[in-house]
Amino acid sequence: MRRHCNVKIVATLGPSSNDYDMIRALHEAGANVFRLNMSHGDHSEIKHRHSIIRQVEKDLNSPIAILADLQGPKLRVGVFANGEEELVEGATFRLDLDDAEGDATRVKLPHKEIFDALEPGAHLLVNDGKIKLRVKDCGATFADCEVIVGGTISNRKGVNVPDVVLPLAALSEKDRKDLEFVCELGVDWLALSFVQRPADVQDARALAKGRAAILSKIEKPAAVKNFDDILKVSDGIMVARGDLGVELPVQNVPPIQKQLIRKSRAAAKPVIVATQMLESMIDSPMPTRAEVSDVATAIYEGADAIMLSAESAAGSYPIEAVTTMSNVANEVEADPTYLDIIAASRKSEGKTVADGIVSAAREIAETTDIKAICCFTQSGTTALLVSRERPRVPIIALTNNIGTARRLCLSWGTNCVVTGHVDRFKDAVLAAVRATLTQELATEKDMIVVTAGVPFNTPGSTNILRVAPCAERLIYSADQD
């Protein structure tokens, strides 16, 4: 299924998008990737949604990526005798390991790891940052805090600790079970929550055993600080602005978003911008102007993908939300300013033959009358490098590996086509021509650029670039000369 915008759309599935007709409609409206949120729904529900996605993929003959988002450790306070209490600014409030129900002076925090890491002066944020505490004194089993920002605290509210790196693994016991389940099910991407250090990503990769690509969610200050090292060991990045905006001052999030997008793109790794992009469309068929500008900004910055959460999972207008994102993307990508911004931000970290091939492919395509860049890829690396270039012509990624085609659905501009086995460059060119003509990106009078690696089916071997006519008889003639 040919898309008319280059940025990809990730739609989260949930109660509002739980049957074949809706999931198919979301894909036809523009969703390239479906997110399965492991924080909601049991394994039977996840399996049900997965099977529907694969059926839609088969019926439409259109590769679809499935992203399983692992929950990560959840830090929460205990319960209160009265259900809730009001914390007043300037008051003292204790967090401890005592099993007794909480009151206006204290509550249990059943996470010894937090007490092990805390130091006087550190801050704790409760209930998405609505309550702010500062540690005055602490030990192995308690933390006496001053209430900096008061409010209502109630049972099992979440706790964020932005000032310290917590001695917690990114994968809880639940996550490990979920990871094994979805890898056996056959998802394409794993989104890893609570990432603080590269070792968190490496632990997940060891468990995945190559069955899914690893996408690191950047939602903690420690992850921002260690981002360069985290990026090196990740296959993709999600700018998770929700938790990031809780643990950091909100004004810090936009420049961080821009920096993470640029670094991810330079490394040829797909990056998603997520959280509250069209939040008002949970209840309204129309977004706010500010939300439209937010979506547009992520596209102007060069993000590979933009994501819907509750809008498509639990909202009243999931199809309208996807359609809105698609419409915004088409409008932005048609803006000459967008093309200038993307070109000005182009930066490559590589100096390999493959880097040179894809750079040359873009240059040729943009300076001559070339209709598409077609790249043969086994592992997806070549297509990722072409995507990083952000060419002004369509990208067709051809592979005989359905897993590679699905994973590339997350990457900017890639139109993924599954081909048969190819072991000669002439056959590769012919397959590229057929795909281009089938998708109506060119006519037999036009030219395309084809990149590939010889020997075929060897990951990372891109070493050939050819400008090919779309008329098959001309291709045969050229090969015989």
PATORDO-820945 format. One line per field, with one value per residue (C-alpha): residue number from 1; x, y, z; residue in one letter. Coordinates in steps of 0.25 Angstrom, whole numbers, plus 5000, padded with zeros to 4 digits. Each point is the difference from the previous one (the first is absolute). Layout:
N
fido	c(NUM, ...)
u	c(X, ...)
v	c(Y, ...)
w	c(Z, ...)
lolo	c(A, ...)
This chain:
481
fido	c(1, 2, 3, 4, 5, 6, 7, 8, 9, 10, 11, 12, 13, 14, 15, 16, 17, 18, 19, 20, 21, 22, 23, 24, 25, 26, 27, 28, 29, 30, 31, 32, 33, 34, 35, 36, 37, 38, 39, 40, 41, 42, 43, 44, 45, 46, 47, 48, 49, 50, 51, 52, 53, 54, 55, 56, 57, 58, 59, 60, 61, 62, 63, 64, 65, 66, 67, 68, 69, 70, 71, 72, 73, 74, 75, 76, 77, 78, 79, 80, 81, 82, 83, 84, 85, 86, 87, 88, 89, 90, 91, 92, 93, 94, 95, 96, 97, 98, 99, 100, 101, 102, 103, 104, 105, 106, 107, 108, 109, 110, 111, 112, 113, 114, 115, 116, 117, 118, 119, 120, 121, 122, 123, 124, 125, 126, 127, 128, 129, 130, 131, 132, 133, 134, 135, 136, 137, 138, 139, 140, 141, 142, 143, 144, 145, 146, 147, 148, 149, 150, 151, 152, 153, 154, 155, 156, 157, 158, 159, 160, 161, 162, 163, 164, 165, 166, 167, 168, 169, 170, 171, 172, 173, 174, 175, 176, 177, 178, 179, 180, 181, 182, 183, 184, 185, 186, 187, 188, 189, 190, 191, 192, 193, 194, 195, 196, 197, 198, 199, 200, 201, 202, 203, 204, 205, 206, 207, 208, 209, 210, 211, 212, 213, 214, 215, 216, 217, 218, 219, 220, 221, 222, 223, 224, 225, 226, 227, 228, 229, 230, 231, 232, 233, 234, 235, 236, 237, 238, 239, 240, 241, 242, 243, 244, 245, 246, 247, 248, 249, 250, 251, 252, 253, 254, 255, 256, 257, 258, 259, 260, 261, 262, 263, 264, 265, 266, 267, 268, 269, 270, 271, 272, 273, 274, 275, 276, 277, 278, 279, 280, 281, 282, 283, 284, 285, 286, 287, 288, 289, 290, 291, 292, 293, 294, 295, 296, 297, 298, 299, 300, 301, 302, 303, 304, 305, 306, 307, 308, 309, 310, 311, 312, 313, 314, 315, 316, 317, 318, 319, 320, 321, 322, 323, 324, 325, 326, 327, 328, 329, 330, 331, 332, 333, 334, 335, 336, 337, 338, 339, 340, 341, 342, 343, 344, 345, 346, 347, 348, 349, 350, 351, 352, 353, 354, 355, 356, 357, 358, 359, 360, 361, 362, 363, 364, 365, 366, 367, 368, 369, 370, 371, 372, 373, 374, 375, 376, 377, 378, 379, 380, 381, 382, 383, 384, 385, 386, 387, 388, 389, 390, 391, 392, 393, 394, 395, 396, 397, 398, 399, 400, 401, 402, 403, 404, 405, 406, 407, 408, 409, 410, 411, 412, 413, 414, 415, 416, 417, 418, 419, 420, 421, 422, 423, 424, 425, 426, 427, 428, 429, 430, 431, 432, 433, 434, 435, 436, 437, 438, 439, 440, 441, 442, 443, 444, 445, 446, 447, 448, 449, 450, 451, 452, 453, 454, 455, 456, 457, 458, 459, 460, 461, 462, 463, 464, 465, 466, 467, 468, 469, 470, 471, 472, 473, 474, 475, 476, 477, 478, 479, 480, 481)
u	c(5000, 5007, 5000, 5000, 5008, 5014, 4998, 4994, 4988, 5000, 4986, 4998, 4989, 4990, 4986, 4996, 5008, 4999, 4993, 5004, 4991, 5006, 5015, 4999, 4993, 5012, 5010, 4993, 4999, 5015, 5005, 5013, 5003, 4990, 5005, 4996, 5000, 5004, 4996, 4985, 4994, 5004, 5007, 4988, 4995, 5014, 5000, 4986, 5005, 5013, 4992, 4991, 5011, 5007, 4987, 4998, 5015, 4996, 4987, 5006, 5014, 5006, 5011, 4997, 5009, 4995, 5007, 4998, 5002, 5005, 4995, 5013, 5001, 4988, 5004, 4988, 4997, 4991, 4986, 4994, 4990, 4991, 5003, 5006, 5007, 5003, 5014, 5003, 5012, 5011, 4995, 5009, 4996, 5007, 5001, 5004, 4999, 4990, 4988, 4990, 4990, 5004, 4995, 5003, 5014, 5005, 4998, 5007, 5009, 5002, 5013, 5012, 5009, 4995, 5005, 5013, 5002, 4994, 5009, 4995, 4996, 4994, 4986, 4989, 4988, 4986, 4988, 5006, 5008, 4988, 5006, 5015, 5008, 5014, 5008, 5005, 5006, 5000, 5005, 4999, 4985, 4994, 5001, 4995, 4996, 4995, 4988, 5004, 4987, 4988, 4987, 4992, 5007, 4992, 5002, 5011, 5004, 5012, 5014, 5011, 5014, 5006, 5013, 5007, 5003, 4992, 5006, 4988, 5000, 4992, 4993, 4991, 4996, 4987, 5008, 5009, 4987, 4994, 5013, 5000, 4986, 5000, 5013, 4994, 4987, 5008, 5001, 5010, 5004, 5001, 4999, 5008, 4995, 5008, 5013, 5011, 5013, 5005, 5000, 4985, 4999, 5011, 4992, 4987, 5008, 5006, 4986, 4994, 5011, 4998, 4985, 4996, 5007, 5002, 4995, 5004, 4990, 5007, 4992, 5010, 5010, 5011, 4996, 5002, 5013, 5005, 4993, 5012, 5004, 4985, 4999, 5012, 4993, 4986, 4993, 4990, 4996, 4987, 5000, 4990, 4996, 4990, 5009, 5011, 4992, 4997, 5014, 5006, 4995, 4990, 5008, 5012, 4992, 4999, 5015, 5003, 4990, 5007, 5014, 4995, 4994, 5012, 5010, 4991, 4999, 5015, 5001, 4990, 4991, 4985, 4995, 4985, 4994, 4989, 4990, 4989, 5001, 4985, 4995, 4988, 4995, 4997, 4987, 4999, 5000, 5009, 5014, 5004, 5009, 5011, 5000, 5000, 5013, 5006, 4998, 5005, 5012, 5004, 5000, 5007, 5011, 5002, 4993, 4998, 4987, 4989, 4992, 4986, 4997, 4986, 4995, 5000, 4999, 4989, 4995, 4987, 5006, 5012, 4998, 4999, 5013, 5008, 4994, 5004, 5014, 5001, 4994, 5010, 5011, 4996, 4999, 5013, 5008, 4994, 5006, 5013, 5005, 4999, 5009, 5010, 5000, 5002, 5011, 5007, 4999, 5006, 5012, 5007, 5008, 5005, 5012, 4997, 4998, 4986, 4999, 5006, 4991, 4987, 5005, 5003, 4986, 4993, 5009, 4997, 4985, 4999, 5009, 4994, 4986, 5000, 4987, 5004, 5011, 4999, 5009, 5001, 5003, 5001, 5002, 4993, 5013, 5001, 4985, 5003, 5012, 4992, 4989, 5010, 5003, 4985, 5000, 4990, 4995, 4993, 5008, 4997, 5006, 5000, 5003, 4997, 5000, 4986, 5005, 5009, 4989, 4991, 5011, 5003, 4985, 5005, 5011, 4997, 4996, 5002, 4990, 5002, 4999, 5002, 5007, 5004, 5014, 5010, 5014, 5004, 5000, 4992, 4989, 5001, 4998, 4988, 4993, 5003, 4994, 4987, 4999, 5001, 4990, 4990, 5000, 4998, 5012, 5006, 4996, 5008, 5006, 5006, 5013, 5003, 5012, 5003, 5010, 5004, 5011, 5008, 5000, 4985, 4994, 5012, 4996, 5008, 5006, 4994, 5010, 4993, 4992, 4993, 4991, 4990, 4989, 4986, 4998, 5004, 5005, 5010, 5005, 5002, 5007, 5009, 5004, 5003, 5009)
v	c(5000, 5013, 5011, 5015, 5005, 4996, 5001, 4988, 4999, 4991, 4997, 4994, 4989, 4999, 4999, 5010, 4992, 4985, 4994, 4997, 5011, 5011, 4995, 4999, 5014, 5006, 4994, 5005, 5014, 5000, 4992, 4992, 4995, 4994, 5002, 4989, 5006, 4989, 5009, 4997, 4987, 4986, 4990, 4995, 5014, 5003, 4987, 5004, 5013, 4995, 4989, 5011, 5009, 4988, 4997, 5014, 5000, 4987, 5005, 5014, 4994, 5011, 4998, 5005, 5002, 4996, 5007, 4994, 5010, 4994, 5006, 5001, 5001, 5008, 5008, 5003, 5004, 4991, 5002, 5010, 4997, 5011, 4997, 5013, 5012, 5015, 5003, 5015, 5008, 5001, 4988, 4987, 4987, 4987, 4988, 4987, 4985, 4999, 4991, 5009, 5008, 5014, 5013, 5015, 4998, 4987, 4989, 4987, 5001, 4985, 5002, 4998, 5003, 5015, 5002, 4993, 5011, 5012, 5012, 5012, 5011, 4990, 5002, 4990, 5003, 4994, 4998, 5005, 5011, 5006, 4999, 5003, 4995, 5004, 4990, 5006, 4987, 4986, 4986, 4986, 4999, 5014, 5014, 5012, 5011, 5014, 5002, 5010, 5000, 4994, 4994, 4987, 4987, 4987, 4985, 4994, 5013, 5000, 5005, 5006, 5002, 5009, 5004, 4986, 4988, 4989, 4986, 4994, 4991, 5006, 4986, 4995, 4986, 5003, 5007, 4987, 4991, 5010, 5001, 4985, 5000, 5010, 4996, 4986, 5006, 5007, 5015, 5009, 5010, 5000, 5014, 5000, 5008, 5006, 5000, 5007, 4994, 4992, 4987, 5001, 4999, 4989, 4992, 5000, 4997, 4987, 4996, 5003, 4992, 5007, 4997, 5015, 5013, 5009, 5014, 5008, 5009, 5013, 5004, 5002, 5011, 4989, 4995, 5014, 5001, 4987, 5001, 4999, 4986, 4995, 5004, 4992, 4987, 5003, 4997, 5012, 5011, 5005, 5014, 4997, 5014, 4997, 4994, 5009, 5012, 4996, 4997, 5012, 5015, 5000, 5011, 4990, 4990, 5007, 5002, 4986, 4995, 5007, 4995, 4986, 5000, 5006, 4990, 4988, 5004, 5002, 4986, 4995, 4995, 5002, 5010, 5001, 5013, 4995, 5005, 5010, 5003, 5001, 4998, 5008, 4991, 4989, 5007, 5010, 4997, 5013, 5002, 5014, 5009, 4998, 4985, 5001, 5009, 4990, 4988, 5010, 5003, 4986, 4998, 5012, 4995, 4988, 4989, 4987, 4997, 5007, 4993, 4999, 4994, 5002, 5007, 4987, 4990, 5005, 5013, 5002, 5004, 4991, 5000, 5016, 5000, 4992, 5008, 5013, 4996, 4995, 5013, 5009, 4991, 5002, 5015, 5002, 4991, 5008, 5013, 5005, 5004, 4986, 4995, 5011, 4997, 4985, 5003, 5009, 4990, 4989, 4994, 4986, 4993, 4989, 5000, 4986, 4996, 4998, 5015, 5005, 4991, 5006, 5014, 4999, 4994, 5012, 5010, 4993, 4999, 5015, 5005, 4992, 4996, 4987, 4995, 4991, 4994, 4985, 4993, 4985, 4997, 4987, 5005, 5014, 5008, 5005, 5005, 5007, 5007, 5005, 5004, 5008, 5008, 5004, 5001, 5008, 4988, 4987, 4989, 4985, 4990, 4986, 4988, 4985, 5001, 5003, 5004, 5010, 5006, 5001, 5007, 5010, 5004, 5009, 5007, 5014, 4999, 4985, 4992, 4986, 4989, 4985, 4994, 4986, 4995, 5008, 4996, 5008, 5015, 4999, 4994, 5010, 5011, 4993, 4998, 5015, 5005, 4991, 5005, 5015, 4998, 4992, 5011, 5010, 5008, 5000, 4996, 4992, 5013, 5004, 4996, 4995, 4998, 4986, 4997, 4986, 4992, 4989, 4989, 5000, 4996, 5005, 5010, 5013, 4998, 5012, 5003, 5002, 5012, 5000, 5010, 4991, 5002, 4995, 4994, 4985, 4998, 5012, 4993, 4987, 5007, 5008, 4987, 4993, 5012)
w	c(5000, 4995, 5010, 4996, 5012, 5005, 5015, 5006, 5009, 5012, 5006, 5013, 5001, 5011, 5004, 4988, 4990, 5003, 4988, 4986, 4993, 5009, 4999, 4985, 4999, 5008, 4991, 4988, 5006, 5002, 5012, 4996, 5014, 5011, 5014, 5010, 5014, 5010, 5012, 4995, 4996, 5003, 4991, 4994, 4996, 4994, 4992, 4995, 4995, 4994, 4992, 4994, 4996, 4993, 4993, 4995, 4995, 4992, 4995, 4995, 4996, 5008, 5010, 5014, 5012, 5014, 5012, 5014, 5010, 5013, 5013, 5008, 5015, 5007, 5012, 5009, 5014, 5009, 5005, 5009, 5012, 4994, 4986, 4998, 5007, 4998, 5000, 5004, 4995, 5010, 5008, 5003, 4994, 5001, 4991, 5006, 4999, 5011, 4996, 5008, 4992, 4997, 5006, 4999, 5005, 4993, 4990, 4996, 4988, 4997, 4992, 5008, 4988, 5001, 5014, 4996, 4990, 5006, 5006, 5007, 4990, 4990, 4996, 4998, 4992, 5003, 4991, 4987, 5006, 5007, 5013, 5002, 5012, 5004, 5009, 5013, 5006, 4996, 5003, 4996, 5003, 5000, 4994, 5008, 4989, 5000, 4992, 4989, 4992, 5007, 4995, 5002, 5001, 4999, 5000, 4991, 4993, 4991, 5005, 4991, 5005, 4990, 5007, 5002, 4991, 5007, 5002, 4993, 4987, 4989, 4999, 5012, 5001, 4993, 4989, 4998, 4999, 4990, 4992, 4998, 4997, 4989, 4994, 4998, 4995, 4989, 5003, 4992, 5010, 5015, 5007, 5013, 5012, 5011, 4993, 5008, 4994, 4988, 5008, 5001, 4985, 4999, 5011, 4991, 4987, 5007, 5004, 4986, 4993, 4987, 4999, 5001, 4998, 5013, 5001, 5012, 5007, 5004, 5012, 5012, 5002, 5001, 4986, 4995, 5006, 4995, 4987, 4990, 5007, 5000, 4985, 4996, 5006, 4996, 4987, 5001, 5010, 5005, 5006, 5011, 5004, 5010, 5011, 4995, 5003, 5014, 5004, 4993, 4999, 4989, 4992, 4999, 4992, 4986, 4999, 5005, 4989, 4989, 5005, 5001, 4986, 4993, 5007, 4997, 4986, 4998, 5006, 4989, 5012, 4999, 5011, 5004, 5007, 5010, 5010, 5000, 4985, 4998, 5014, 4998, 4989, 5011, 5001, 4988, 4985, 4998, 5006, 5006, 4992, 5010, 4998, 4985, 5002, 5009, 4990, 4989, 5008, 5002, 4985, 4997, 5010, 4991, 5009, 4994, 5007, 5008, 5010, 5005, 5014, 5006, 4988, 4992, 5012, 5008, 4993, 4993, 4987, 4997, 4984, 5001, 5008, 4990, 4988, 5007, 5002, 4985, 4995, 5009, 4994, 4986, 5002, 5007, 4990, 4988, 5007, 4993, 5014, 5004, 4989, 5003, 5015, 4998, 4990, 5010, 5011, 4992, 5007, 4999, 5011, 4990, 4990, 4994, 4985, 5004, 5005, 4987, 4991, 5007, 5000, 4985, 4998, 5006, 4993, 4986, 5003, 5004, 4989, 4988, 4996, 5009, 5005, 5012, 5007, 5001, 5010, 5002, 5015, 5008, 5014, 4997, 5002, 4986, 5001, 5013, 4994, 4988, 5009, 5008, 4988, 4999, 4985, 4992, 4992, 5005, 5007, 4996, 5010, 4993, 5009, 5000, 5015, 5005, 5014, 4994, 4992, 5012, 5009, 4989, 5001, 5011, 4991, 4993, 4986, 4998, 4991, 5003, 4990, 5002, 4988, 4997, 5001, 4992, 4997, 4987, 4999, 4987, 5007, 5011, 4990, 4994, 5013, 5004, 4986, 5003, 5014, 4995, 4989, 5009, 5010, 4988, 5004, 4986, 4986, 4990, 4994, 5014, 5007, 5014, 5009, 5005, 5011, 5005, 5005, 4993, 5004, 5003, 5013, 5008, 5010, 5000, 4986, 4992, 4989, 4987, 4994, 4987, 4993, 4992, 4990, 5004, 4986, 5002, 4985, 5003, 5012, 4993, 4989, 5010, 5007, 4987, 4995)
lolo	c(M, R, R, H, C, N, V, K, I, V, A, T, L, G, P, S, S, N, D, Y, D, M, I, R, A, L, H, E, A, G, A, N, V, F, R, L, N, M, S, H, G, D, H, S, E, I, K, H, R, H, S, I, I, R, Q, V, E, K, D, L, N, S, P, I, A, I, L, A, D, L, Q, G, P, K, L, R, V, G, V, F, A, N, G, E, E, E, L, V, E, G, A, T, F, R, L, D, L, D, D, A, E, G, D, A, T, R, V, K, L, P, H, K, E, I, F, D, A, L, E, P, G, A, H, L, L, V, N, D, G, K, I, K, L, R, V, K, D, C, G, A, T, F, A, D, C, E, V, I, V, G, G, T, I, S, N, R, K, G, V, N, V, P, D, V, V, L, P, L, A, A, L, S, E, K, D, R, K, D, L, E, F, V, C, E, L, G, V, D, W, L, A, L, S, F, V, Q, R, P, A, D, V, Q, D, A, R, A, L, A, K, G, R, A, A, I, L, S, K, I, E, K, P, A, A, V, K, N, F, D, D, I, L, K, V, S, D, G, I, M, V, A, R, G, D, L, G, V, E, L, P, V, Q, N, V, P, P, I, Q, K, Q, L, I, R, K, S, R, A, A, A, K, P, V, I, V, A, T, Q, M, L, E, S, M, I, D, S, P, M, P, T, R, A, E, V, S, D, V, A, T, A, I, Y, E, G, A, D, A, I, M, L, S, A, E, S, A, A, G, S, Y, P, I, E, A, V, T, T, M, S, N, V, A, N, E, V, E, A, D, P, T, Y, L, D, I, I, A, A, S, R, K, S, E, G, K, T, V, A, D, G, I, V, S, A, A, R, E, I, A, E, T, T, D, I, K, A, I, C, C, F, T, Q, S, G, T, T, A, L, L, V, S, R, E, R, P, R, V, P, I, I, A, L, T, N, N, I, G, T, A, R, R, L, C, L, S, W, G, T, N, C, V, V, T, G, H, V, D, R, F, K, D, A, V, L, A, A, V, R, A, T, L, T, Q, E, L, A, T, E, K, D, M, I, V, V, T, A, G, V, P, F, N, T, P, G, S, T, N, I, L, R, V, A, P, C, A, E, R, L, I, Y, S, A, D, Q, D)
